[in-house]
Amino acid sequence: MSEISQTSPSQLTPPSEALQAQFRDRYIDPRHGTHAPTTGTPARRSGSVRRTTTVDSIRPGGVGERFLLVGRGRDLVTHGDGTAETAMDARMDVELAYEGGAIVKSITTTPSVASVDALVGKRATTGFRAVIDDATAADRGELIYLMLEEIPVSTLVSGYSVGHAIRRGDADAETLQKLRNPGPPIHGRDDCAGFREGSVIDTSEPGRGAAVTGPDATEVLNPDDPMGWHEIGPLPLNAMRRWRRHDLWRGEDGLLHLDSFFRDSHMAPEGLETIIHEYTVEATIDPETFIVTACEATPRVLPWQECPEAAASARSLVGMKVATLRPQLRLEMIGPTTCTHLRDQLRELEDAVRLSALLPEA
């Protein structure tokens, strides 16, 4: 099992008094979920492969205008002697606009993906991933595929920055209404643990949803390991970032071991970055059958008191075939006992098939 230091809320460095004054209407709802983010990134193991990605949601023209998704990622192989080399770099740039929902206006990728233009004009919500599978040449397990499938959930989560702007008085409810998708809500009662019947969200006053306020963001990058992540720039104000790290190695027990980290964070206009979601996952996989033999999820930061209960659903992966995790979880890992964001993190375990081919020989 990997070692990651865990920080309790009392150990976090508080913002300055001036910054607290700017956020005097900001509060921590007593009904919040886990607030115990990790700090730093574990050391890379000899004979391992590490996949890291970030997808930034940026609104350069304000919360009611177009917005950009900027994705960057890398697969890094660390050899037995400690030397490392990049196996793959990837990037994605997407522009979206609100036209009866969030519509993809343009998309470019490196490496290029045949027929990726089939995503242009599509609504970046329900059904978008099916279009990736059916209309483009992106292959599951590839680094660029992981970025493409981030588009719908990154778009959904980016709505937090709009709600934040409304709460601080920089936008009004009409702006929020403009950004809503037509038809029924994308996320509704019993879709996940946080939306189950009787939950904080479900019982909130209509039109005045409970305000998510996460803890201050702890440091992810390890200054002692400049190669630990791909190159990452500062997060712009009013932007959000989705972080992923996926480490894979062969254990002395002969199994493939996997350590996964996921975080959503938001940068307020005053420069205060807070965490919205964070999980870590540890799993083992039989290298002969590629069947999951163990899987444990640890909630680190979650919005509401009901959300941490979803972590136990990760154990349901035991016995599943890694190569078909994405479609299987789409069908089976649903409802109020699980979590949308945890399911997304567990879907990524399918990439272990592709990544295992990059592992150095023992």
Helices and strands as residue ranges (DSSP letters): E 5-6, G 9-11, H 17-22, E 38-39, E 48-58, E 67-78, E 84-98, E 102-110, G 116-119, H 128-135, H 143-148, H 151-157, H 159-167, H 173-179, G 193-195, E 240-250, E 256-267, E 273-285, E 292-301, G 307-317, G 322-324, H 325-332, H 340-347, G 348-351, H 352-356
